[in-house]
C-alpha cells in the first residue's frame, strides 16, 4: 500500500521516470549509437541528473526509440503536474503578499516545469498518436518496464524473445540506428560487430549503476531547488493533516451522538496517528533536522499563523457528468490555527514550559489563576470563539498535568518516599524502558511517555525541536474527543459547529460495560470482566482440587488476579483520584477527581482497546494450557453432526466460526471425529515459536503484550483485528499476510495489490504465490477465482454501502464487477488502485473490519473470553455430575481407575474415549449437558448488544456535509 501523499508520490514518480530515462539513454549509447549527433550525452553512472541533462537524454532517446511507452508519458505528466500544483498555489500567495522566499522558490518551480515540459515534448508527448495515448481512465499499471533493467526490452535487443512487440513497452530502435550499426570490414568492422552483438541488458547492468535501487535516482537541484522540494513536502503533509483531523473528529462526534463504540474510534484514531508519524518519517528523511512540528508550521505559515489566515482556502467544485468540466460552488478561508493544529501545539508548549519551571507537578501560581476558572459545564454555544479557545486551552493544560503526574508517579514516589535519586531528565520514560513494567495507565502509554520525557527536561532545554507532528496530532485528537462530546466540532467548509451536548453520553460508557465495577449486570446474561475473573479463579481452584494438584492453575490464576488489580486501579479510574502520597491532587478535583478519565473519551476508549487485547492474550494463553475449550468444541461438532443435538449451541457455533483455525486447523470434520481431536491435541509446538518466546522472556523490557504474544501459542494463535493492528503499531502495511483474516477488507486490499504473473505451466495470468494467496487456496479458492476477485473495485464510502462479506460474495460472479472511484492527486486520469488507498480513503475501508470485530458481524473482540471459560468449566462439571450418577463405565475408567499417564487429564481421557467408541449412552449424556447449559454468544459479549445488521460504514451525513475528497485546499 504505497503512500498517496503528494510529495512521496512525486518523489516515487520522479525516481521511476529518471530510472527509465538514464538507463534507456545509457543503453542507446553503449549499443553503438553516436550520441553526439543528437545531444552531448554521456554515460550516467550515479543515478543523479540535472533537469538540463534530462532534456538532452530525452532528445537522444527520441531519435533512437519508437514508440515511447505511454506509461512514461503519464509519469512525465504526473511529475510536471505535481510541481505545477505547488507553483499555482504559491503564485496565489505572492499575488496577495510579496514574499521573496516564495518568489525564489517559484522561479525554481518554473524552471523545473519548463525543462521537463521540454523533455516531454522532445519525446513526442504533445504529438502522440491515438495508438500511444492512454484513454481517459485507462489504468497505467505496466510495471514490467520498471523491473529487471526494463530498458533492455525497450531497446528491442531480442526481437525473438517474445511476441509482445505491440505492447507499450515493446519499443524498438529507429531505422537510423539499424543503419548506424552496419559496419565495414577489417578491425573496425569487427569491433562494430562485437558492439552489435552485445545485449543492451548487459551493458546497462554493469556496475555501479546496476547496484543503485530505483528509489535512489534523483534530480540534482541547487539550494533554491531543495527549498522548493521542502515546500512541496510541507504542503503535502499539511494537506494530509487537515484531512485526517476532519476524519477523526467525525468519529468522536459519532461516538458521542450516535453510539459508535469508542474502541472503533480509538483504533482508527491510532491508525491515523501512525499514518502521520510514518508519512513524516518518509517525507522528511530527505530533510534531516527539519521534521519538527514547529519547523513545518513556521514554513507553511511563513512564520506568522495569524497572517497566514488569508493564504489558505478550501474550494468545492461540482464535476460534470462527463468528468471534463468543473464549476466552483463554494469557497472558504481556512482557520489555519484550527486546521493545522496550531492551538493544540501552543497549548502543549504552554504546559511544558510551565511544568519545567519547578517540575513538582503543580502549575505556577500565574498559571493556576487561569486554570482554576475552567468548568466542564461551560456553555460553548453562547461563548465567543475566543472564549471557547481559552476554555479548551485550560482543559488541555489541566489534563496534561494529570497525565504526566500519573505517568511519572512511580519514579517520583521512589525519590520522595524511598530516598532514591533518579534524575528526571535522564529517566527512560518510554514503553521499552525499565519503568514500563509498572502499570500506571492503559491505552496511551507511548504518548504519555513522550510528553513526560519532554516535560521533565530542564527549563533551558529547546523542547520545540523535540515535539514532532504525531505528538501534536495525537493531542489534537485527545482534545477533539472531549470537545466533540460537548457539542463543539469543526468542519472545513462549515466552520465551527456547535450543538447541545448529548444527554446520555459518558466518556466511560464502554469501559464501564467492559469492567462492570458495580456488578450491575449480575443476574443478567453475561458478566463484566471483573466479576468473570472472580468466578473463573474459583472454578480453576475447584478443578485443581478435583485433580488433587494445588498448583495446577496457580500461574494462570495469579496472572488473572494481577490483571484484575491493574484494571481496578488504572483503567477508567486510577489511584490518583483517591490521592497518591507526594503526588499533587488532580487538576480536576474541584469538579471530578477522576477527571483524567471522565473528561477524555479517547483515553477511555484507548484504554478499553488495550484491556480487550490483554484479556484475549491471557485467555488464549490459558486455553493453550487447558484441554476443556478444545474438547468442548470438538464434542459439540460431533454431537451436531451425529444428530444428538438437534440444534447447535449458539456460543460454540460462534466460537467455531470465529476461531476455526485454532480449533479445527485441518477443517471442521464431518466424520472421524476422534481422529481430528487426537490430531489436534497432539499437535507439536513450533520450535521457532518456542525459541522466540524464550528470547522474549529473557528480555526484561518486554511487557505482557510481548510475553503473551499469540504467535507463541501452540494452538490458539488467532488474532482479533484489534490485536492485529496493535501488534503492528497501528500501521496496516506492517501486518503480515499470515495474520490477515479471510475474508476481510484488508484481505481484499492485499489481494488486489498482489502482483500478476504468468503461470509457466498454463501460460495463463495468475496472482503471485504470496502467503495470503496460499492461505486463500487452502480454503478452496482457485487461481482463476482469485484473479477475478483481485479485479473487484474498492467501494466508495459515499456511494456504496457494501461490507466485506458483500464484496466477497461478488467474487463468485465476475459479471458483477464494477469500476471503482478514481482519485489522483495530480489530476491525471488513473483508476484507483488498492495500494494507493491512503489517508481517509484507507481508514474508511479499514473501518469496516474494525467495526465488525468490535461490535459487528465477526465480534472477536467483543467476546468476554473469561466468562466463556467459566461456562466451559461449568459445562464439564455438569458432564461429570451426570456421568457419576449414571456410573458410566467410561467415567469409572477415566476418573476412578485412570492409567498413571492420564491421572491429570481425566476430562481429556473421558471425551477421547467416548468419541473413539462413539458410545451412544455417553453421547446422550454429553448432549443433555449441552442442552441444560445452552447459551448464545450474545450472552457473552461486553456490550448491551451487537450491531450485526450494519456494515460499519460511516452513516450518510447531512446534505451539506462535504466529503474532504471532493475538496481542493490551496
PAGUTOR-464137 format. One record per residue (C-alpha): x, y, z. Coordinates in steps of 0.25 Angstrom, whole numbers, plus 5000, padded with zeros to 4 digits. Layout:
N
XYZ
...
// end
This chain:
970
500050005000
500950114995
500650255000
499850354993
500450465000
500650574989
502150584992
502450434993
501650414980
502450524973
503750464979
503450324974
502950364961
504250454959
505150334962
504450244953
504450344942
505950374944
506250224945
505650204931
506250324924
507650294930
507650144927
507050164913
508050274910
509250184915
508750064907
508650144894
510050204896
510650064899
509949994888
510850074878
510050204875
510850324873
510150414884
510850534879
510050554867
508750564875
509250634888
510450644897
510050524906
511050444914
510850304921
510250334935
510850244946
510150314958
508650314956
508650464958
508350564948
508050714946
506850754938
507650804927
508350664925
506950604925
506550694913
507850644906
507550504909
506150514905
506550564891
507550454890
506450354893
505450414884
506450404872
506650254874
505450194881
504050184876
502950174881
503150234895
502350154906
501050224909
501450204924
502650294922
501750404917
500850384929
502050394938
502450524932
501050584933
500950544948
502350604952
502050734944
500650744950
501250724964
502150844962
501150924955
500150904967
501150964976
501451074966
500051114965
499851104980
500951194983
500651294972
499351314979
500151344992
501151444985
499951514978
499351554991
500651584999
502051604994
502951494999
504451484993
504651334998
503451284991
503751364979
505051304978
504451164980
503451184970
504551234960
505151094963
503851024961
503651094947
505051054942
504750914946
503450914940
503950974927
505150874926
504250754928
503250804918
504350824908
504750674910
503350634910
503150704896
504450654891
503950504893
502750544886
501750564898
500950664891
500850604878
500550454882
499650384872
498450314877
499150184878
500050234888
499050324896
498450264909
496950274908
496250344920
496250254932
497250154926
498050084937
499550114936
500049994942
501149944933
502149904944
502949824934
503649944929
504149964943
504649834946
506049764944
506649874936
505449884927
506149974917
506749844911
505349814906
505149964902
506349954892
505749834886
507149754887
506449624886
505349624876
505149474876
505049474892
503549494892
502349534883
501949654891
502549754882
501249824881
501149864895
501449994901
502849944906
503149874892
503949994887
504949984877
506150064870
505850144858
506450114844
507550214847
508050134858
507950004850
508850074839
509850124849
510149984854
510549934840
512049944839
513149914829
514149814828
515449804836
515749824850
514749944851
513749854845
514049744855
513949844867
512649894861
512149744860
512449724875
511749844879
510549804871
510449664878
510649714892
509249714898
508849854904
508349784916
509849744919
510349884916
509349954925
509549854936
511049884938
511349934952
511250034958
509850074952
509349934953
509449934968
508650064970
507250044974
506150114967
505750204979
507150254979
507050324966
506850474967
506950604961
508050694965
507650834969
508250954975
507951014989
506751084983
506250954978
506450884991
505650994997
504550974987
504550824989
504450845004
503250945002
502550834994
502850735005
502250825015
501050855007
500750715005
500850675019
499950795024
498950755014
498850615019
498750675034
497550755030
496850625024
497250535036
496750635047
495450645040
495250495039
495650465054
494750585059
493550525051
493850395059
493750455072
492550525069
491950395065
492350325078
491650435086
490350455078
490150325070
490650215080
491850175072
492750085081
493950165086
494850055082
494550065068
494850215068
496150205076
496650095067
496450175055
497050295062
498250215066
498450175051
498350325047
499350365057
500250255052
500050305038
500450445042
501750385048
502050295036
501850405026
502750505033
503850395035
503750365020
503650515015
504650575024
505650475022
506150565011
506250685020
506850645033
506750745044
505450805038
504450705043
503950765056
502550825056
503050965059
503950965047
502850915038
501751005043
502751125042
503051085028
501651075023
501151205030
502451275027
502651295042
501351365045
500051285046
499151405048
499551465035
499451325028
497951325030
497851395017
498751305009
497951175010
496551145005
495751015002
494951014990
493750914986
493650884971
492450824964
492950724953
492050704941
491550564937
492550554926
493650584936
494350684927
493750814933
493650864947
493050984954
493451054967
492151054976
492751084989
494051144995
494451175010
495651235016
496351125025
496451155040
497951125040
498151115055
497051015056
497250925043
498750925045
498750895060
499451025064
498551035076
498850895081
500350925079
500351055086
499550995098
500550875098
501750975099
501051055109
500850935118
502350885116
502851025119
502051035132
502350895136
503850915134
503951035144
503850945156
503650805152
502750775164
501450745157
500850875161
500550995152
501251125155
500351225162
500151305150
499651185142
498751135154
497951265153
497651235139
497351085140
496551095153
495451175145
495151055136
493850985137
493350855130
491950915129
492351045122
491251075111
492051075098
490851105089
490751245096
492251275096
493051345086
494151275078
495251345087
494551295100
494451155094
495851145090
496251195104
495351095111
495950985102
497351035106
497151025121
496550885119
497750835111
498750885121
498050835133
497850695126
499350695122
499750725137
498950605141
499450515131
500950545134
500750535149
500050395148
501050345138
502350395146
501750355159
502550225161
503850305159
503450425167
503050335179
504350255178
505050385180
504150455191
503750335199
504950235197
506050335196
506550285182
507150385173
506650375159
507050495151
505650535144
506250585131
507150455129
506050355132
505550265121
504050285121
503850205108
503050085107
504350005105
504950065118
505149995131
503850065137
502850015127
502649885135
501949975146
500549995141
500050145143
499250155131
498550085120
498350125105
499350245103
500650195109
501550235097
500950375096
500950395112
502450345111
502850445100
502150565107
502750535121
504150515115
503950655109
503350725121
504450665130
505550735123
506250855129
505550995127
506751035118
506450915108
506050955094
504750865094
504150915081
505050825073
504650705081
503150725078
502850645065
501550655057
500950525062
501150575076
500250695073
499250615065
499050515076
498850635086
497850695076
497050565075
497050555090
496550695091
495550675080
494950555086
494550635098
494050765091
493250675081
492550615094
492250755098
491650785084
492750865078
493350815065
494050885053
493650865038
494650905027
493450975019
492451005030
493451055041
493151035055
491950955058
491250965072
490150875077
489550845091
490450735098
489850595097
488950565109
489350415111
490750405107
491950385117
493350365113
493450245122
492250175115
492850065108
494050035118
492950035129
492249925122
493549845120
493949845134
492549865141
493149915154
491849925161
491349785156
490149835150
490049725140
490049615151
488749535149
488649575135
489249505123
490749525123
491649585133
492649695133
494149655133
494449675148
493349585153
493649485142
495149475147
494649455161
493749335157
494849275148
495849275158
494949195167
494649095157
496049075154
496249045168
495148945168
495848875156
497148875163
496448815175
495848705166
497248665161
497848675175
498848775169
498848915177
499848975167
499048925154
498549065150
499349155160
500149225150
498949265141
498049295154
499149385159
499249455145
497749475145
497749535159
498949635155
498149675143
496949695151
497749785161
498249865149
496949885143
496349935156
497350035159
497750085146
496650065135
495550165135
495950205149
497250225156
497850225170
498150375166
496650405169
496850365183
498150435185
499550385183
500550415194
501450535190
500750545176
499950675174
498450655174
497650645161
497550785154
496050745152
495850715167
494850835168
493950765158
494350625158
495550555164
495550455153
495550565142
496750495135
495850395130
494450455132
494850565123
495550485112
494750395103
495950365095
496750315107
495550235112
495450165098
496950145096
497050085110
495849995106
496549945094
497749905102
496949845112
496149765101
497449715095
498149675108
496949595112
496949525099
498449495101
498349445115
497149355112
497749295099
498949265107
498049195117
497349115106
498649075101
498949005114
497648945118
496848845109
495448885112
495148985101
495748895090
494948775096
493648855097
493748905082
494048765076
493048695085
491948805081
492348785066
492148635067
490848635074
490248735064
490748655052
490248525058
488948575062
489048565077
488848715077
487648755068
488148905068
489548955070
489849035083
490049185079
491249205087
492049085082
491549115067
492149255068
493449215074
493549105063
493349215053
494249325059
495349235063
495249115053
496749115050
497049105065
496048995068
496048925054
497348945047
497048835037
495648885035
494348855042
494148695042
492948625037
493448485041
494648425048
494348525059
495248455069
496448455059
496248605057
496248625072
497548545075
498248605063
497848745069
498348715084
499548645078
500048765070
501448795073
501848935077
502749015067
504249015071
504349155065
503149205073
503749135086
505149205083
504549335081
503749335093
504949295102
505749405096
504549505099
504449445113
505949485116
505749625111
505349705124
504849825115
503649735109
502249755115
501049665115
500749685101
502149635096
502149525107
500749475103
500849495088
499849395082
500849355071
501649285083
500449195086
500349045082
498949045077
498249185079
498949275070
497749355064
497849505066
496649595066
496649715057
496949805069
498149715073
498649705059
498749855058
499249875072
500449775069
500749855056
500749985063
499550025056
500250025043
499349935033
500549915024
501349845035
500249735037
500849605032
499949525022
499849415031
499049495041
498049555032
496649505033
496049435021
495049495017
495249645021
495449775015
496949775018
497049635011
496349694999
497349814999
498449714999
497849624989
497649744979
499049794981
499749654979
500649644967
500149574954
501049474948
500949374936
500849234941
501949154933
501149024933
499849084927
500349214921
499149284928
499249404937
499049384951
499349444965
500749434970
500849324981
500949404993
500649355007
499249415006
498949344993
499449214999
498449235010
497349265001
497649144992
497649055005
496249105007
495749054993
496049174984
496549154970
497549234963
496449284953
495549324965
496649394972
497049474959
495549514957
495449554971
496649644970
495949724960
494849764969
494849914971
494949974985
493550024989
493350174991
492950215005
491950324999
491250234989
491450094993
490950025006
491549885003
492349825014
493449715013
492449605013
491649665002
492949684993
493349544996
492049494990
492349574978
493649504976
492849384971
492249454959
493149534951
491949594943
491649674955
493049754955
492949904954
493950014952
494250074965
494450224968
495650294962
496550394970
497850454967
498650564974
499250614961
497850604953
498450504943
497350404939
497650274947
496850164953
496950164968
497750044972
497749974985
499150004988
498850154986
497850164997
498350245008
497850355018
496350365019
496050265008
496850155014
496350185028
494850175023
495150035017
495849985029
494750035038
493849925033
494849825038
494949895052
493449915053
493149765050
494249725060
493849815072
492349815071
491849755057
491749625050
493049565054
493149615068
494449545072
494849665081
493449675088
493449535094
493749525109
494649405108
494849395123
493349375124
493349275113
494449205120
493549205132
492349145124
493249035118
493748995132
492348995137
491948905125
492948805129
492548805143
491148775138
491648655130
492448605142
491148605151
490348535140
491448425137
491648405152
490148385155
490048285143
491248215147
491648205133
492848115130
493648215123
493548305135
493948195144
495148165136
495548315134
495248365148
495348245157
496348155150
497148245141
498448205136
499648275142
499948365130
498448415130
498248445145
498448595142
497648585129
496348525134
495448605125
496248585113
496248435115
494748435117
494448515104
495448445095
494948305099
493548345097
493748405083
494648285079
493648185083
492448265079
491748215091
490348245089
489948265104
491148355106
490748445094
489348455100
489948495114
490848605107
489648655099
488848665111
489948755118
490048845106
488448855106
488448895120
489449005119
489049045105
489649185103
489649285092
490849375088
490049505091
490149455106
491649465106
491949605100
492349725108
491349815101
489849825103
489649775088
490349755075
490149835062
490149715053
489249765043
490149885040
491349885031
492049985040
492250085028
492150235033
490650275033
490250365022
490350515026
489450635025
489250695011
490250805014
491350715019
492450715009
493450595008
494850645008
495250564996
494350654988
495050784992
496350854988
497250924998
498051044993
// end
